[in-house]
């Protein structure tokens, strides 16, 4: 979330500054309209865009380019009460701040939603209490109260007092521009965005620029036909007061009178000057896309699998009378471990020629000694568990740096952490010296502690087919790389 806000804010600020410095004084109203709207959409979408690129050279996940967080776990993870208590306290604190964040967000969301609905309701009331006169491609809505004329889609709202004194043709032409150019769509779009992103001040600034560009457009087309420019300017100065507070309306407004007058009397910039500005905008867009969306995918060349067939043991932790840990969200460790172990085996069977063996294929209880015995004929041993992490949003990859196989165990652990680094939850290396299986395994071995769900979102993920499939694919890829 923080990364999304930072990237989108940088992009919005960049495009806003570009507009103020290069474009807002130019008489390219159609381009500016397109620019402002696309800049908002692009900026809010940029953090979600990922463009994978392959590096020119293979990258070793164990190289100095990649760093891993590491911790030391005291004794058996399953019996470490202190770690569990710290994790629970951390989870409770995280849940409180998450609740506080969403409470504040919903308050702002509700206020802006109320404002939006209020504007719609006021429009409906004006329409219901007045009467309509059909005028070609739009309807003239005559309201009983005194208002400054404004448009909403193909409806022009005026007060009875304005109709009685006579509708000015320049005013009609001005409002017809708003109707024919569908300016209400722009305003409606930004209003809906403001409801969702009410906390983003830059969108409010963009809204003002969009509205002002609408006025520039209408002024430009009206003055192109008007014989008396001075008279039109005087009408702009006279049209103030009596305006309704309608965020959805496009009106003959008093908005930035000085800027509008300056724009009407300004000469156009040469084509060559505009081309340079267009180029700056294009290069800036490419730069932002390159800086925030290109994700390097390392190329790892593997030898032929036929010469490197291995026996890999996938251990689904707990089972039978030993359920492991269970949460209040319907997540049971032994069931999750077994399901993910089966998915890992399926991935490896499909993509490699290794022999993959499950320690259990059903709800069966195995002692630690029985699990260790299976490692005597194996080349790699991976045990799947769940545990509350001492790091937020992370999985523990546990190994011991004792014994003759510790280098390969560390490599397998690092490869797994590297794969998890591409998901929403990172991998944290954990050293442990009191784990019976890790200490006595006859081959390189790691214990993967997937993060125990402490909220409904995490529980939904770990219970979903997509979530389990993603975890299994990452672990299988690490095993595939470690087997060579």
C-alpha positions in Angstrom: 0.0 0.0 0.0 2.8 2.5 0.9 4.7 1.6 -2.2 1.5 2.2 -4.3 0.9 5.6 -2.7 4.5 6.7 -3.1 4.8 5.7 -6.8 1.4 7.1 -7.8 2.1 10.4 -5.9 5.4 10.8 -7.7 3.8 10.3 -11.0 0.9 12.6 -10.3 3.2 15.3 -9.1 5.5 14.9 -12.1 2.7 15.2 -14.6 1.1 18.1 -12.8 4.3 20.1 -12.7 4.8 19.3 -16.4 1.3 20.6 -17.2 1.8 23.8 -15.2 5.2 24.6 -16.7 4.7 23.5 -20.3 1.1 23.1 -21.3 -1.5 25.1 -19.4 -0.7 28.4 -21.2 -1.0 26.8 -24.6 -4.1 26.9 -26.8 -4.2 23.1 -27.3 -7.3 22.5 -25.3 -8.2 19.1 -26.8 -4.7 17.8 -26.2 -4.7 19.2 -22.6 -8.0 17.6 -21.9 -6.6 14.2 -23.0 -3.3 14.8 -21.1 -4.9 15.6 -17.8 -7.3 12.6 -17.8 -4.7 10.1 -19.1 -2.1 11.5 -16.6 -4.4 10.6 -13.7 -5.2 7.2 -15.1 -1.6 6.4 -15.9 -0.3 7.6 -12.5 -2.9 5.6 -10.5 -2.2 2.5 -12.7 1.6 2.8 -12.8 2.3 1.0 -9.4 0.2 -2.0 -10.7 2.0 -2.3 -14.0 4.8 -4.9 -14.2 6.8 -5.3 -17.4 9.2 -8.3 -17.0 12.5 -8.1 -18.8 15.3 -10.6 -19.0 18.7 -9.6 -17.8 21.5 -9.9 -20.4 23.6 -12.1 -18.1 22.5 -14.9 -15.8 22.1 -13.9 -12.2 23.1 -16.2 -9.4 20.5 -15.8 -6.6 23.3 -16.3 -4.1 25.3 -13.3 -5.5 26.0 -10.1 -3.6 23.2 -8.4 -5.6 20.6 -10.0 -3.3 20.4 -9.7 0.5 18.3 -11.8 2.9 17.0 -11.0 6.3 18.1 -13.6 8.8 17.2 -14.5 12.4 18.1 -17.1 14.9 15.3 -19.3 16.4 15.9 -20.6 19.9 15.2 -24.3 20.1 12.2 -26.1 18.4 10.0 -23.7 16.6 6.9 -25.6 17.6 7.7 -25.2 21.3 9.0 -21.7 21.3 6.4 -20.0 23.5 8.3 -16.7 23.7 8.3 -16.3 19.9 4.6 -17.2 19.7 3.8 -14.5 22.3 5.8 -11.9 20.5 4.2 -12.8 17.3 0.7 -12.6 18.8 1.5 -9.1 20.2 2.9 -8.0 16.9 -0.2 -9.4 15.1 -2.6 -7.6 17.5 -0.7 -4.3 17.1 -0.8 -4.7 13.3 -4.5 -5.5 13.4 -5.2 -2.4 15.5 -3.4 0.0 13.1 -5.1 -1.7 10.1 -8.5 -1.2 11.8 -7.6 2.4 12.5 -6.5 3.0 8.9 -9.6 1.5 7.4 -11.8 3.4 9.8 -10.3 6.8 8.8 -10.5 5.8 5.1 -14.1 4.9 5.4 -15.0 8.2 7.1 -13.4 10.1 4.2 -15.1 7.8 1.7 -18.5 8.3 3.3 -18.1 12.1 3.4 -17.2 12.3 -0.3 -19.9 9.8 -1.2 -22.5 11.9 0.6 -21.3 15.0 -1.2 -21.6 13.2 -4.5 -25.1 11.9 -3.8 -26.1 15.3 -2.5 -25.2 16.9 -5.8 -27.1 14.3 -7.7 -30.1 14.7 -5.5 -30.1 18.5 -5.9 -30.0 18.1 -9.7 -32.9 15.8 -9.6 -34.9 18.2 -7.4 -34.1 21.2 -9.7 -35.3 19.1 -12.6 -38.4 17.9 -10.8 -39.5 21.3 -9.6 -38.8 23.1 -12.9 -40.0 22.4 -16.5 -38.1 21.4 -19.6 -38.0 23.0 -23.1 -36.5 20.9 -25.9 -33.8 22.8 -27.8 -32.3 20.7 -30.5 -29.7 18.4 -29.1 -30.2 19.4 -25.5 -33.0 20.2 -23.0 -33.4 23.6 -21.3 -34.4 23.1 -17.7 -36.0 26.2 -16.2 -35.7 26.3 -12.4 -37.9 28.3 -10.1 -34.9 29.5 -8.0 -32.3 32.1 -9.2 -29.2 30.3 -10.4 -26.2 30.9 -12.6 -26.7 28.8 -15.8 -24.9 25.5 -15.8 -25.0 22.2 -17.7 -25.1 18.5 -16.7 -24.7 16.2 -19.7 -27.3 17.3 -22.3 -29.3 19.5 -20.0 -28.9 23.3 -19.6 -30.2 24.6 -16.2 -31.3 28.2 -16.0 -33.3 30.2 -13.5 -36.7 31.7 -14.3 -35.2 35.2 -13.8 -32.6 34.5 -16.5 -35.3 33.3 -18.9 -37.5 36.3 -18.3 -34.7 38.8 -18.9 -33.7 36.9 -22.0 -31.1 34.3 -22.7 -27.9 35.8 -24.0 -26.7 34.0 -27.1 -23.0 34.0 -26.1 -24.1 32.3 -22.8 -26.1 29.7 -24.8 -23.1 29.1 -27.1 -20.8 28.7 -24.1 -23.0 26.1 -22.5 -23.6 24.3 -25.8 -19.8 23.7 -26.0 -19.9 22.0 -22.6 -22.8 19.8 -23.8 -21.4 18.9 -27.2 -17.9 18.2 -25.8 -19.4 16.1 -23.0 -17.4 17.8 -20.3 -19.7 16.3 -17.7 -18.1 12.9 -18.3 -14.7 14.3 -17.3 -16.1 15.9 -14.1 -18.1 12.7 -13.2 -15.0 10.6 -13.7 -12.8 12.7 -11.4 -15.6 13.0 -8.8 -15.8 9.2 -8.6 -12.0 9.0 -8.4 -12.1 11.5 -5.5 -14.5 9.3 -3.6 -12.0 6.5 -3.8 -8.8 8.6 -3.5 -10.1 11.3 -1.3 -6.8 11.4 0.6 -4.8 12.3 -2.5 -4.6 16.1 -2.8 -3.1 16.1 -6.2 -6.3 14.8 -7.8 -8.1 17.9 -6.4 -5.5 20.0 -8.2 -6.0 18.1 -11.4 -9.8 18.6 -11.1 -9.3 22.4 -11.0 -7.1 22.2 -14.1 -9.6 20.1 -15.9 -12.5 22.5 -15.1 -10.4 25.5 -16.2 -9.5 23.8 -19.5 -13.2 23.2 -20.1 -13.7 27.0 -19.7 -10.8 27.7 -22.0 -12.3 25.4 -24.6 -15.8 27.0 -24.4 -14.3 30.6 -24.4 -12.2 29.8 -27.4 -15.1 28.5 -29.5 -17.5 31.3 -28.5 -15.0 34.1 -29.1 -14.2 32.6 -32.5 -17.8 33.5 -33.5 -18.4 36.5 -31.3 -18.1 39.9 -33.0 -17.6 41.8 -29.7 -14.8 40.3 -27.6 -14.9 43.1 -25.1 -18.6 42.5 -24.6 -18.1 38.8 -24.0 -15.4 39.6 -21.4 -17.8 41.9 -19.6 -20.4 39.1 -19.5 -17.9 36.9 -17.8 -17.3 39.5 -15.2 -21.0 40.0 -14.7 -21.9 36.3 -14.4 -21.2 35.8 -10.7 -23.3 35.2 -7.6 -26.2 32.8 -7.3 -24.1 29.8 -8.2 -25.1 26.5 -6.6 -22.5 24.4 -4.9 -22.7 21.5 -7.4 -19.5 19.6 -7.9 -21.0 17.9 -11.0 -22.0 21.0 -12.9 -20.3 22.8 -15.8 -21.2 26.5 -15.5 -20.6 29.9 -17.1 -18.3 30.4 -14.2 -16.2 33.2 -12.7 -13.4 30.6 -12.4 -9.9 32.2 -12.7 -11.1 35.2 -14.6 -7.6 36.6 -15.0 -6.4 33.4 -16.6 -9.3 33.0 -18.9 -9.0 36.6 -20.2 -5.2 36.1 -20.7 -5.9 32.9 -22.7 -8.5 34.5 -24.9 -6.1 37.2 -25.9 -3.0 34.9 -26.3 -1.5 34.0 -29.6 -0.8 30.4 -30.5 2.7 28.8 -30.0 4.5 27.8 -33.1 4.3 24.1 -34.2 8.0 23.5 -33.5 7.7 24.8 -30.0 4.8 22.5 -29.3 6.6 19.5 -30.7 9.4 20.0 -28.2 6.8 20.0 -25.4 5.1 16.9 -26.7 8.5 15.2 -26.8 9.2 16.2 -23.1 5.9 14.7 -22.1 6.5 11.4 -24.0 10.0 11.1 -22.6 8.8 11.7 -19.1 6.1 9.0 -19.4 8.7 6.5 -20.7 11.1 7.4 -17.9 8.4 6.8 -15.2 7.4 3.5 -16.8 11.0 2.4 -16.9 11.7 3.5 -13.4 8.8 1.9 -11.7 7.4 -0.9 -13.9 10.3 -2.8 -15.5 11.0 -5.9 -13.4 14.2 -7.7 -14.1 13.8 -11.4 -14.5 17.1 -13.3 -14.1 18.0 -15.8 -16.7 19.2 -19.0 -15.0 20.6 -21.6 -17.4 20.2 -25.1 -16.1 22.0 -28.2 -17.3 20.1 -31.1 -18.8 17.9 -32.8 -16.3 18.7 -36.3 -17.5 22.2 -36.1 -16.0 21.0 -34.7 -12.7 18.1 -36.8 -11.5 17.7 -36.5 -7.8 15.5 -38.0 -5.1 13.6 -35.3 -3.4 11.5 -35.7 -0.2 8.6 -33.4 0.4 7.5 -33.6 4.0 4.0 -32.5 4.9 4.4 -31.5 8.6 2.3 -33.0 11.4 -0.6 -35.2 10.4 -2.9 -37.8 12.1 -3.2 -37.2 15.9 -0.8 -34.2 15.5 -2.9 -31.3 13.9 -0.2 -28.7 14.3 -1.6 -25.2 14.8 -5.1 -24.1 13.9 -6.5 -20.6 13.6 -9.9 -19.1 14.3 -10.2 -18.6 10.5 -10.6 -22.3 9.6 -7.0 -22.9 8.8 -5.4 -26.2 10.0 -1.7 -26.6 9.6 -1.6 -30.4 8.8 -4.2 -29.9 6.0 -2.4 -26.9 4.5 1.0 -28.6 4.7 -0.3 -31.8 2.9 -2.1 -29.9 0.2 0.9 -27.7 -0.6 3.2 -30.7 -0.5 1.1 -32.4 -3.1 1.1 -29.3 -5.3 4.9 -29.1 -5.0 5.2 -32.7 -6.1 2.9 -32.1 -9.0 5.0 -29.1 -10.2 8.3 -31.1 -9.9 6.8 -34.2 -11.6 5.7 -31.9 -14.5 8.8 -29.9 -14.9 11.7 -32.2 -14.0 12.7 -35.8 -14.1 13.5 -36.0 -10.4 12.0 -38.7 -8.2 9.7 -36.9 -5.8 8.5 -38.7 -2.7 5.9 -37.5 -0.1 6.4 -38.5 3.5 2.7 -38.8 3.7 -0.1 -38.7 1.1 -2.9 -38.6 3.6 -3.8 -37.7 7.2 -1.1 -39.9 8.7 1.0 -39.5 11.8 4.8 -39.8 11.5 7.4 -39.4 14.2 10.4 -37.2 13.7 12.6 -40.3 13.7 10.6 -41.8 10.8 10.9 -38.6 8.8 14.7 -38.5 9.4 14.9 -42.2 8.3 13.5 -41.2 4.9 16.4 -38.7 4.3 18.9 -41.5 4.1 18.1 -42.2 0.5 17.3 -38.6 -0.5 19.3 -35.8 -2.1 17.0 -33.0 -0.7 14.5 -32.8 2.1 11.9 -30.1 2.4 9.4 -30.0 5.3 6.3 -27.8 5.1 4.8 -26.2 8.2 3.1 -23.0 9.4 4.1 -20.7 12.1 3.5 -17.1 13.4 6.4 -15.0 12.0 8.4 -12.6 14.1 8.7 -10.6 10.9 5.4 -9.1 9.5 4.3 -10.5 6.1 7.0 -13.1 5.9 7.7 -16.8 5.7 10.5 -18.5 7.7 12.9 -20.7 5.8 14.6 -22.6 8.6 17.9 -24.5 8.3 20.9 -25.3 10.5 24.5 -24.5 9.7 25.8 -27.6 11.5 26.7 -30.9 9.9 28.3 -31.8 6.5 25.3 -30.7 4.4 24.8 -27.2 5.8 26.2 -25.4 2.7 23.6 -27.0 0.4 20.9 -26.5 3.1 21.7 -22.8 3.2 21.6 -22.6 -0.6 18.2 -24.3 -0.7 17.0 -21.9 2.0 18.3 -18.8 0.1 16.8 -19.9 -3.1 13.4 -20.3 -1.4 13.7 -16.9 0.2 14.6 -15.5 -3.2 11.5 -17.0 -4.8 9.3 -15.6 -2.0 10.8 -12.2 -2.5 8.6 -12.0 -5.7 5.4 -12.4 -3.7 3.5 -10.2 -1.2 5.2 -12.0 1.7 9.0 -12.1 1.8 11.2 -15.0 2.8 13.3 -14.7 6.0 16.2 -17.1 6.7 16.1 -18.6 10.1 18.9 -20.6 11.8 17.9 -23.2 14.3 20.1 -25.6 16.3 17.6 -27.6 18.3 15.4 -29.1 15.6 15.7 -32.9 15.6 14.9 -33.4 11.9 17.3 -30.7 10.6 20.1 -31.8 13.0 19.8 -35.5 12.0 18.9 -35.3 8.3 21.2 -37.3 6.1 20.9 -34.8 3.2 20.5 -31.1 2.7 17.3 -30.1 4.5 15.1 -27.1 5.2 11.9 -26.5 7.1 9.6 -23.9 5.4 7.3 -22.2 8.0 4.6 -20.5 6.0 3.2 -17.5 7.8 0.3 -18.4 10.1 -2.8 -16.3 9.2 -3.6 -13.6 11.8 -6.4 -12.0 9.8 -9.2 -12.9 7.4 -7.3 -11.7 4.3 -4.3 -14.0 5.0 -6.7 -16.9 5.8 -8.6 -16.4 2.6 -5.3 -16.5 0.7 -3.9 -19.6 2.3 -7.3 -21.4 2.0 -7.6 -20.5 -1.7 -6.5 -22.6 -4.6 -4.7 -19.7 -6.1 -2.8 -18.9 -2.9 -1.7 -22.5 -2.3 -0.8 -22.9 -6.0 1.4 -19.7 -5.9 3.2 -20.9 -2.7 3.8 -24.4 -4.2 5.1 -23.0 -7.5 7.7 -20.7 -5.7 8.9 -23.6 -3.5 9.1 -26.0 -6.4 11.1 -23.5 -8.4 13.6 -23.1 -5.5 13.9 -26.9 -5.3 14.4 -27.2 -9.0 17.3 -24.7 -8.9 18.8 -26.3 -5.8 18.8 -29.7 -7.3 21.5 -28.7 -9.8 
